[in-house]
Amino acid sequence: MRKLLAYAAIYILWGGSFLAIREIVSVVPPFFAAGFRFLVAGLILILWSRFTGAFELTARQFFNAALLGFIMFACLYAGLFWAEIRIPSGIAAIVSALIPLWIYAGEVLFLRTQRATLLPFSGILCGFLGVALLALRYRGHQAHARSAAIAILVTVAGTLCWSVGTLLSRRLSLPSPQKLNAGWQMYTGGFFLILLAFAAGEYRFLPPLPILLGTRVLVSMAYLIVAASIIAYTSYVWLIAHDSPTRVASYAYVNPVIALLLGVTLAGESISHRQGLGAALVIVGVFATLMGKRTPRTKDEDPRPRPKISTAGLS
């Protein structure tokens, strides 16, 4: 039962976070909203770690965590929150599913922990063909079409940043336990996002306090902080320690399906035939890439990868 609930958390809670982001950015400026989310979520994890047992945090580990917080949380979520003003939440979720494809390519080209085999390579081609179909779908008003295509490209760039951080984290000394590592990455990422919000002048566009404290904003932000950042994350870490990494990685192609369904049923987002085909190609590509990966193991090493926040899912 516990395993079933943990899978439900990473499938449904992470999948639903894209719609929650869209609800927030319809009211609150995107960089400020993203920064507030991760400042609060990171602080909760840091305090939780501080008062529930021993922890390790050297100056070097703090710097490394802050670096990953900038590369991953600040860069990815600045783009994702900004993009969801311009594209449906389901499309943002589909594009975000490219992360496993980038990671596999990095493992082949830079880390040399994977071999370039046919199935994952075909998956990468499928995935990027699907994204191309999504971007080319917008044929309406020229300005809207250009804005949507740029938003998709910005989201792709964000997934690349997250993937670079994931690969980089395997070479860095990071805080321990894992929730402290996650907390510092989220907190520093949120700090950089708030700085970006002030640099962009978003404070001039914050809605009045009654709107900020309205049900729509509070419920969506509470969902992102508690459900997506705390509950789903801890469920993911627990699953990595208790189940097959390949099975746990299935969230990468389940989350977009959940996000699409929620966007259509709850937010009235529409999906064209071309979008449906593009989405299917991305999901098939992610599935093929994950299924074709081999787990690297060395003679003296546990074959299961150690859980890191940088391998956690979106969003």
C-alpha positions in Angstrom: 0.0 0.0 0.0 2.8 2.4 0.8 4.5 1.8 -2.5 1.2 2.3 -4.3 0.6 5.7 -2.5 4.2 6.7 -3.3 3.7 6.0 -7.0 0.4 7.9 -6.9 2.2 10.9 -5.5 4.9 11.1 -8.1 2.5 10.4 -10.9 -0.5 12.6 -10.0 1.0 15.3 -7.8 3.9 16.0 -10.1 1.6 15.7 -13.1 -0.9 18.2 -11.6 1.8 20.7 -10.8 1.8 22.1 -14.3 -1.9 23.1 -14.1 -1.2 24.7 -10.6 1.6 26.7 -12.2 -0.7 27.9 -14.9 -3.3 29.0 -12.4 -0.7 31.0 -10.4 0.9 32.8 -13.4 -2.5 33.9 -14.6 -2.5 36.2 -11.5 1.0 36.5 -10.1 4.2 37.5 -12.1 6.1 34.3 -13.1 9.5 34.9 -11.6 8.1 36.1 -8.3 5.7 33.1 -8.1 8.5 30.6 -8.8 10.9 32.2 -6.4 8.3 32.3 -3.5 7.5 28.6 -4.1 11.0 27.4 -3.8 12.1 29.8 -1.0 9.3 28.4 1.2 9.6 24.7 0.1 13.4 24.9 0.5 13.1 26.4 4.0 10.7 23.7 5.1 13.1 20.9 3.9 16.1 22.6 5.6 14.3 23.0 8.9 12.9 19.4 8.7 16.4 18.1 8.1 17.9 20.3 10.9 15.5 19.0 13.5 15.1 15.3 12.5 18.7 14.0 12.8 22.3 14.4 11.9 23.3 16.4 8.9 26.4 17.4 7.0 27.0 20.8 5.4 30.4 22.1 4.6 31.1 25.4 2.8 32.0 23.5 -0.4 28.8 21.4 -0.2 26.8 24.6 0.3 28.5 26.2 -2.7 27.8 23.1 -4.9 24.2 23.0 -3.8 23.8 26.7 -4.6 25.4 26.2 -8.0 22.9 23.4 -8.8 20.1 25.6 -7.4 20.9 28.3 -9.9 21.4 26.0 -12.9 18.4 23.8 -12.3 15.7 25.5 -10.2 16.4 29.1 -11.2 17.0 28.5 -14.9 14.4 25.8 -15.5 11.6 27.3 -13.5 12.1 30.9 -14.6 11.5 29.6 -18.1 8.7 27.2 -17.2 6.6 29.7 -15.2 7.2 32.3 -17.9 6.2 29.9 -20.7 3.0 28.8 -19.1 1.6 32.3 -19.6 1.9 31.6 -23.3 1.3 27.8 -23.8 -1.1 25.3 -22.2 0.0 23.5 -19.1 -0.2 20.1 -20.9 2.1 21.3 -23.7 4.6 22.6 -21.1 4.5 19.1 -19.4 5.1 17.3 -22.7 8.2 19.5 -23.5 9.5 19.1 -19.9 9.5 15.3 -20.5 12.6 15.8 -22.7 14.8 15.8 -19.6 15.6 12.0 -19.7 16.5 12.3 -23.4 19.1 15.1 -22.6 20.4 13.1 -19.7 21.0 10.0 -21.8 22.7 12.1 -24.4 25.0 13.5 -21.7 25.8 10.1 -20.3 26.8 8.9 -23.8 28.8 12.0 -24.9 30.3 13.3 -21.7 30.1 10.9 -18.8 30.7 7.8 -20.9 28.4 5.7 -18.6 26.1 4.7 -21.5 26.6 3.3 -25.0 24.8 4.8 -28.0 22.4 2.0 -28.8 19.5 1.9 -31.3 16.5 2.0 -29.0 17.5 5.1 -26.9 18.8 6.9 -30.0 15.5 6.3 -31.7 13.7 7.6 -28.6 15.7 10.8 -28.8 14.7 11.3 -32.4 11.0 10.6 -31.6 11.1 13.0 -28.7 12.5 16.0 -30.6 10.3 15.3 -33.6 7.4 15.5 -31.2 8.5 18.8 -29.8 8.9 20.1 -33.4 5.3 19.2 -34.1 4.1 20.9 -31.0 6.0 24.1 -31.9 4.7 24.1 -35.5 1.1 23.6 -34.5 0.5 27.3 -33.8 -0.9 28.7 -37.1 -3.2 31.3 -35.7 -2.4 35.0 -35.3 1.3 35.5 -36.2 2.2 37.2 -32.9 0.6 34.5 -30.9 2.2 31.7 -32.9 5.6 33.3 -32.5 5.1 33.8 -28.8 4.0 30.2 -28.3 6.9 28.8 -30.3 9.4 31.0 -28.3 7.8 29.7 -25.1 8.3 26.1 -26.2 12.0 26.8 -27.0 12.5 28.5 -23.7 11.1 25.4 -21.9 13.4 23.2 -24.0 16.3 25.3 -22.9 15.2 24.9 -19.3 15.1 21.2 -19.6 18.7 21.3 -20.9 19.8 23.3 -17.8 18.1 20.8 -15.5 19.8 17.9 -17.3 23.2 19.6 -17.1 22.7 20.0 -13.4 21.8 16.4 -13.1 24.9 15.2 -14.8 27.1 17.7 -12.9 25.7 16.6 -9.5 27.2 13.2 -10.0 30.7 14.8 -9.7 30.0 17.1 -6.8 30.1 16.8 -3.0 26.6 17.7 -1.8 24.9 18.2 1.6 23.6 15.2 3.5 20.9 13.9 4.2 19.1 14.1 0.9 16.3 16.4 2.1 18.9 18.9 3.2 20.5 18.8 -0.2 17.1 19.3 -1.8 16.3 22.1 0.6 19.4 24.1 -0.1 19.0 23.7 -3.9 15.4 24.8 -3.8 16.1 27.7 -1.4 19.0 29.1 -3.4 17.1 28.6 -6.6 14.2 30.6 -5.1 16.6 33.3 -4.0 18.0 33.7 -7.5 14.4 33.7 -8.9 13.4 36.5 -6.5 16.4 38.5 -7.6 15.3 38.0 -11.2 11.8 39.1 -10.3 13.1 42.4 -8.9 15.5 42.9 -11.8 12.6 42.4 -14.2 10.5 44.9 -12.3 7.8 42.4 -11.4 7.1 44.1 -8.1 5.3 46.8 -10.1 2.9 44.2 -11.4 2.0 42.3 -8.2 -1.7 42.2 -7.7 -3.4 43.7 -4.6 -3.1 41.8 -1.4 -6.7 40.5 -1.4 -6.0 38.8 -4.7 -2.7 37.5 -3.6 -4.4 36.0 -0.6 -7.4 34.7 -2.7 -8.4 31.1 -2.8 -7.0 30.6 -6.4 -3.5 31.7 -5.5 -3.3 30.2 -2.1 -4.6 26.8 -3.1 -2.3 26.6 -6.1 0.8 27.7 -4.2 0.1 25.4 -1.3 -0.2 22.6 -3.8 3.1 23.4 -5.4 4.9 23.8 -2.1 3.4 20.9 -0.1 2.2 18.4 -2.6 4.6 18.8 -5.5 7.8 19.9 -3.7 7.5 18.1 -0.3 5.2 15.0 -0.6 6.0 14.0 -4.1 9.7 14.6 -3.6 10.0 12.5 -0.4 7.9 9.8 -2.1 10.4 9.7 -5.0 13.4 9.4 -2.7 11.7 6.6 -0.8 10.8 4.7 -4.1 14.4 5.0 -5.4 15.5 3.2 -2.3 12.8 0.5 -2.4 12.1 -0.2 -6.1 13.7 -0.6 -9.5 15.1 2.8 -10.7 13.7 2.1 -14.2 10.2 1.6 -12.8 10.5 4.7 -10.7 11.6 6.6 -13.8 8.3 5.9 -15.4 7.0 9.2 -13.9 8.8 10.8 -16.9 6.2 9.5 -19.4 3.2 9.3 -17.0 3.4 13.0 -15.7 2.7 14.5 -19.2 -0.3 12.3 -19.7 -1.7 13.3 -16.3 -1.0 17.0 -17.1 -2.7 16.8 -20.5 -5.8 15.1 -19.0 -6.0 17.7 -16.1 -5.5 20.6 -18.5 -8.3 19.4 -20.8 -10.8 18.4 -18.1 -10.2 21.1 -15.5 -8.9 24.1 -17.5 -10.6 23.6 -20.8 -7.3 23.4 -22.7 -7.7 22.0 -26.2 -5.5 19.5 -28.1 -5.3 19.4 -31.8 -4.6 16.2 -33.8 -1.1 17.5 -34.5 -0.6 18.3 -30.8 -1.8 14.8 -29.9 0.7 13.2 -32.4 3.5 15.4 -31.1 2.7 14.5 -27.5 2.6 10.8 -28.3 6.0 11.0 -30.1 7.6 12.6 -27.0 6.1 10.1 -24.6 7.1 7.2 -26.8 10.6 8.7 -27.1 11.0 9.0 -23.4 9.7 5.4 -22.9 12.2 4.0 -25.5 15.1 6.0 -24.0 14.4 4.8 -20.5 13.9 1.2 -21.5 17.1 1.2 -23.6 19.3 2.5 -20.9 21.6 0.1 -19.0 22.3 0.7 -15.3 26.0 1.3 -15.0 27.7 -0.7 -12.3 31.2 -1.2 -11.1 32.7 -4.2 -9.3 32.5 -2.7 -5.9 29.4 -0.6 -6.3 25.7 -1.1 -5.6 24.1 -1.1 -9.0 21.2 1.1 -7.8 21.9 4.8 -8.3 22.1 6.9 -5.2 19.1 9.3 -5.0 19.8 12.9 -5.7 17.4 15.8 -6.0 18.9 16.5 -9.4 17.3 13.3 -10.7 13.9 14.1 -9.3 11.0 14.9 -11.5 9.2 17.9 -12.6 7.6 20.0 -11.7 
